């Protein structure tokens, strides 16, 4: 296979390794990491302007991609998919950092560092200066050119390789390179090249990622018992957190399905008792099955989709809130309008026949479908969405 791979282009070599990687071959995935790590770290660095953060983000992107690799239907979409995961994580990092600064955490960290007797002032100065230089050099470039120029120097000036890694045409890469060079002074070009080459990930990066793969038996094992055991072993590590979150979200989803199914079945039996004739019973159950059995299943599916999409696909909170509101409107419509239209005359008839017994029987109905039941069911649905989102975020 090595002889064949040597004659193929970068994308073809990655696609050659993907079937084995999807089957759980960690060595094959490690070779994919080695071939693409310059691109993922360059993408993260272009967004964060922080070398260490970019490597941490890229490692997390590879572990997240490994966890979900079994779900990838089209292997040709692997690189675009990996790039998008990296960009999402990098943007999340920037948002979290801004929130920490607003909350005053930056000042707390500075005070702690100043009070640390083991800290090395000279090394701190060097690290700070390196970070400032990196941020300044990257900031001087047009947004669309940052990834291209960083990767161009890391890939030894091979524009075709850059084009393959970033999903661009060779002509587009050359155009962005030209624009980037025009935006930098001549003396900064050499500095940027040195910075791009020196900050590129090495063999240690690949080893760190492949070591983290041990958290999962194979890519499709996300959320399984193996993933849970691995998450417990790794504690707060990236792979451990991913395994625990997948298992927790699926557990929450499973528990809600069992509870929801039992509730729907009990309510169905309860309202059927109000029918006097077979025609009334059929009318009640037809309405209930249409709106509550199938409606509940669709509503739960939408709820889980919203929760998982908000967490794993990193949807903005606004879209999650809009989706949740739309789902609750569909879910609550039969409770507020359809069921009362059919059941209120039957409840009144039952109360006229046996006021004492009817009050007792209506207690369960009011608990499920009255104002208290309405509030409880909505709180439970929103709470379940929140649990799924927190577990997958």
C-alpha positions in Angstrom: 0.0 0.0 0.0 2.9 2.4 0.8 4.2 2.1 -2.8 0.7 2.9 -4.2 0.2 5.7 -1.8 3.5 7.4 -2.8 2.2 7.8 -6.4 -1.1 9.3 -5.4 -2.0 12.9 -4.6 -2.7 14.0 -1.0 -6.5 13.7 -1.2 -6.2 10.2 -2.8 -3.8 9.1 -0.1 -6.1 10.3 2.7 -9.1 8.5 1.0 -7.0 5.4 0.8 -6.5 5.4 4.5 -10.1 6.2 5.5 -11.8 2.8 5.1 -9.3 1.3 7.6 -9.6 4.3 9.9 -13.4 4.0 9.9 -13.0 0.4 10.9 -11.0 1.4 14.0 -7.4 1.3 12.6 -5.7 3.9 14.7 -2.5 3.6 12.7 -4.4 4.5 9.5 -6.0 7.5 11.3 -2.6 8.5 12.6 -1.3 8.7 9.0 -4.3 10.9 8.1 -3.4 13.2 11.0 0.2 13.4 9.8 -0.9 14.3 6.3 -3.4 17.0 7.3 -2.1 18.4 10.6 -0.4 21.4 9.0 -3.8 22.4 7.5 -5.8 22.0 10.7 -3.3 23.9 12.9 -3.0 26.6 10.2 -6.8 27.1 10.1 -7.0 27.3 13.9 -3.9 29.6 14.1 -5.4 32.0 11.5 -8.5 32.4 13.6 -7.0 32.4 17.1 -3.5 33.9 16.4 -2.2 31.8 19.3 0.2 28.9 18.5 -0.5 26.8 21.6 -4.3 27.3 21.3 -4.2 26.3 17.6 -2.5 23.0 18.4 -4.9 22.2 21.2 -7.9 23.0 19.0 -6.5 20.9 16.2 -6.0 17.9 18.5 -9.6 18.3 19.7 -10.8 18.5 16.1 -9.1 15.2 15.3 -10.5 13.4 18.3 -14.0 14.7 17.6 -13.7 13.6 14.0 -12.5 10.2 15.1 -15.4 9.8 17.5 -17.9 10.5 14.6 -16.0 9.0 11.7 -18.3 6.0 11.5 -21.1 8.3 10.6 -19.3 9.9 7.6 -21.1 8.5 4.5 -19.0 10.1 1.8 -15.2 9.8 2.3 -14.6 12.6 -0.2 -16.2 15.0 2.3 -13.7 14.2 5.0 -11.3 17.1 4.6 -14.1 19.7 4.3 -15.8 18.2 7.3 -12.5 18.3 9.3 -11.9 21.9 8.3 -15.3 22.9 9.5 -14.9 21.1 12.8 -11.6 23.0 13.3 -13.1 26.4 12.4 -16.1 25.8 14.8 -13.8 24.9 17.7 -11.5 27.8 17.0 -14.5 30.3 17.0 -15.8 28.7 20.2 -12.4 29.2 21.8 -12.4 32.9 20.8 -16.0 33.4 22.2 -15.0 31.6 25.5 -11.9 33.7 25.8 -13.8 36.9 25.3 -16.3 35.9 28.0 -13.5 35.1 30.4 -11.9 38.4 29.9 -15.3 40.2 30.4 -15.8 38.2 33.6 -12.4 39.4 34.9 -10.6 36.0 34.7 -7.7 37.6 32.9 -6.9 39.8 35.9 -7.1 36.8 38.2 -4.7 34.8 36.1 -2.2 37.7 35.9 -2.3 38.0 39.7 -1.8 34.3 40.2 1.2 34.3 37.8 2.7 37.3 39.6 2.4 35.5 43.0 3.8 32.2 41.7 7.3 31.8 43.2 8.2 29.1 40.6 7.3 31.2 37.6 10.2 32.2 35.3 9.9 35.9 34.5 12.3 35.8 31.6 10.5 32.8 30.0 7.2 34.6 30.5 8.5 37.6 28.7 9.8 35.4 25.8 6.4 33.6 25.6 4.5 36.9 25.6 6.7 38.4 23.0 6.4 35.3 20.8 2.6 35.5 21.1 2.5 39.2 20.2 4.7 38.7 17.2 2.5 35.8 15.9 -0.6 37.9 16.4 0.9 41.0 14.7 2.1 39.0 11.7 -1.1 37.2 11.2 -3.2 40.4 11.7 -1.4 42.2 8.9 -2.8 39.7 6.4 -6.2 39.7 4.7 -8.6 37.3 6.4 -8.9 35.0 3.4 -5.1 34.8 2.9 -4.0 33.8 6.5 -4.6 30.1 6.2 -3.1 30.0 2.7 0.2 31.7 3.5 0.7 29.8 6.8 0.1 26.5 5.0 2.1 27.4 2.0 5.3 27.8 4.0 4.5 24.8 6.1 4.1 22.6 3.0 7.4 23.7 1.5 5.9 26.1 -1.0 3.7 23.5 -2.7 0.6 25.5 -3.8 -1.1 22.3 -5.2 -0.8 20.7 -1.8 -2.2 23.8 -0.2 -5.1 23.7 -2.6 -5.9 20.1 -1.9 -5.8 20.6 1.9 -8.0 23.7 1.9 -10.4 22.6 -0.9 -9.4 25.4 -3.3 -8.2 25.6 -6.8 -4.5 26.1 -7.5 -5.3 29.4 -9.2 -7.2 30.6 -6.1 -4.3 29.7 -3.8 -1.8 31.6 -6.0 -4.1 34.6 -6.1 -4.4 34.7 -2.3 -0.7 34.2 -2.0 0.0 37.2 -4.2 -2.5 39.3 -2.3 -0.9 38.2 1.0 2.6 39.1 -0.1 1.5 42.5 -1.3 0.0 43.2 2.1 3.2 42.5 4.0 6.4 44.5 3.9 9.4 42.8 2.3 11.2 42.5 5.6 8.1 40.8 7.2 7.9 38.1 4.5 11.0 36.4 5.8 9.8 36.7 9.4 6.4 35.3 8.5 8.0 32.3 6.7 10.2 31.6 9.7 7.3 31.9 12.0 5.1 29.6 9.9 7.8 26.9 9.7 8.8 27.1 13.3 5.3 26.9 14.6 4.3 23.9 12.5 3.3 20.8 14.4 5.8 17.9 14.4 5.8 14.2 15.1 4.9 14.9 18.8 1.5 16.3 17.6 0.6 13.1 15.8 1.7 11.0 18.7 -0.5 13.1 21.1 -3.6 12.7 18.9 -3.1 8.9 18.3 -2.6 8.4 22.1 -6.0 10.1 22.6 -7.6 7.6 20.2 -7.3 4.9 22.8 -10.4 6.5 24.5 -12.6 4.8 21.8 -12.7 1.2 20.7 -13.5 2.4 17.1 -15.1 5.5 15.5 -18.6 4.2 15.7 -18.3 3.5 19.5 -19.2 7.1 20.5 -21.7 6.9 23.4 -21.3 3.2 24.0 -20.2 1.4 27.1 -16.6 1.4 25.8 -16.7 5.2 25.3 -18.1 5.6 28.9 -15.3 3.5 30.4 -12.7 5.4 28.4 -14.2 8.7 29.5 -13.9 7.7 33.1 -10.3 6.6 32.6 -9.3 9.9 31.0 -11.2 12.2 33.4 -11.2 15.7 32.1 -9.2 15.0 28.9 -10.7 15.9 25.5 -11.3 12.4 24.5 -12.7 11.4 27.9 -15.1 14.4 27.9 -16.3 13.5 24.4 -17.0 9.9 25.4 -18.8 10.9 28.5 -20.9 13.5 26.8 -22.0 11.1 24.0 -23.0 8.5 26.5 -24.8 11.0 28.8 -26.7 12.5 25.9 -27.9 9.1 24.6 -28.8 8.1 28.2 -30.9 11.2 28.6 -32.5 10.6 25.2 -33.3 7.0 26.1 -34.7 7.8 29.5 -37.0 10.5 28.1 -38.3 8.1 25.4 -39.2 5.4 28.0 -40.9 8.0 30.3 -42.7 9.7 27.4 -43.9 6.4 25.9 -45.3 5.2 29.3 -47.0 8.5 29.9 -48.7 8.5 26.4 -49.9 4.9 27.0 -51.4 5.7 30.4 -53.1 8.8 29.2 -54.6 6.9 26.2 -56.2 4.4 28.6 -57.5 7.2 30.9 -59.4 9.2 28.3 -60.9 6.1 26.6 -62.9 5.4 29.7 -65.0 8.5 29.1 -66.6 7.0 26.0 -70.1 5.5 26.2 -70.2 4.0 22.7 -67.8 2.4 20.4 -68.1 5.4 18.0 -67.1 7.8 20.8 -64.2 5.6 21.8 -63.0 5.4 18.3 -63.3 9.2 17.8 -61.3 9.9 21.1 -58.6 7.4 20.3 -58.3 8.5 16.7 -57.7 12.1 17.8 -55.4 11.0 20.5 -53.3 8.8 18.3 -53.0 11.4 15.6 -52.0 14.2 17.8 -50.3 12.6 20.8 -48.8 9.3 19.8 -47.4 10.4 16.4 -47.2 14.0 17.5 -45.2 13.1 20.6 -42.8 10.9 18.5 -42.2 13.7 16.0 -41.9 16.2 18.8 -39.3 14.1 20.6 -37.4 13.6 17.4 -37.3 17.3 16.8 -36.3 18.0 20.4 -33.4 15.5 20.2 -32.3 16.9 16.8 -32.3 20.5 18.3 -30.3 19.4 21.3 -27.7 17.4 19.5 -27.4 19.9 16.7 -26.9 22.7 19.2 -24.2 20.8 21.0 -22.3 18.8 18.4 -22.9 21.0 15.3 -22.4 24.2 17.5 -25.5 26.0 16.3 -25.8 29.5 17.7 -28.1 29.6 20.8 -30.6 31.8 18.9 -31.3 29.0 16.4 -31.7 26.5 19.2 -34.2 28.8 20.9 -36.2 29.3 17.7 -36.3 25.6 17.0 -37.3 24.8 20.6 -40.1 27.4 20.4 -41.4 26.0 17.1 -41.4 22.5 18.5 -43.3 23.5 21.6 -45.9 25.2 19.6 -46.5 22.0 17.6 -46.4 19.9 20.7 -48.9 22.1 22.7 -51.5 22.7 20.0 -53.5 19.6 20.6 -53.4 20.1 24.4 -54.8 23.6 24.1 -57.3 23.2 21.2 -58.0 19.8 19.8 -58.4 17.7 23.0 -60.6 20.1 24.9 -63.0 20.3 21.8 -63.7 16.6 22.1 -63.2 16.0 25.8 -65.0 18.9 27.5 -68.5 17.7 26.5 -67.7 14.2 27.8 -66.3 15.6 31.1 -69.5 17.7 31.6 -71.6 14.6 30.9 -69.7 12.6 33.4 -70.0 15.3 36.0 -73.8 15.5 35.5 -74.1 11.8 36.1 -71.8 11.4 39.2 -70.5 14.6 40.5 -68.4 13.0 43.3 -66.9 10.2 41.2 -66.4 12.6 38.2 -64.3 15.0 40.3 -62.0 12.1 41.3 -61.7 10.8 37.7 -61.2 14.3 36.4 -58.3 14.9 38.7 -56.0 12.6 36.7 -57.2 14.3 33.4 -56.5 17.8 34.8 -53.1 16.7 36.0 -52.2 15.5 32.6 -53.9 17.9 30.3 -54.9 20.9 32.5 -52.7 23.9 33.3 -50.5 22.0 35.7 -49.8 19.2 33.2 -49.2 21.8 30.5 -46.5 23.5 32.6 -44.9 20.3 33.8 -44.7 18.7 30.3 -43.1 21.9 28.9 -40.6 22.2 31.7 -39.7 18.5 31.2 -39.2 18.9 27.4 -37.1 22.1 27.8 -35.1 20.5 30.7 -34.4 17.4 28.5 -33.2 19.7 25.7 -30.9 21.5 28.1 -29.4 18.2 29.4 -28.7 17.0 25.9 -27.2 20.3 24.8 -24.9 20.4 27.9 -23.8 16.8 27.4 -22.9 17.3 23.8 -21.6 20.9 24.0 
